[in-house]
Amino acid sequence: MMDQVLYVLAIMGCNDDSMQCQQARVEPVHYTSIAACQEAMSGALERSTDLAYPVISATCQRKGNLTADAQPQRARHGG
């Protein structure tokens, strides 16, 4: 029996050059596909403007902190 793979959307806080990032929060929703997770990135970034980082980004991760094959999207924090 195969286990279902779930994805979570992690919001990352980064320095100005985006070289040093750390996980700032994880969205509470679990996604059943990488595509569904990626579609939710824009909204998650819009909800994360309260973070005190120069740059915020989002990445989809397999539940259990294994990074999935997803390109992070970046948005400038409107400070």
Order of alpha helices (4+ residues) and beta strands (2+ residues): beta-beta-alpha-alpha-beta-beta-beta
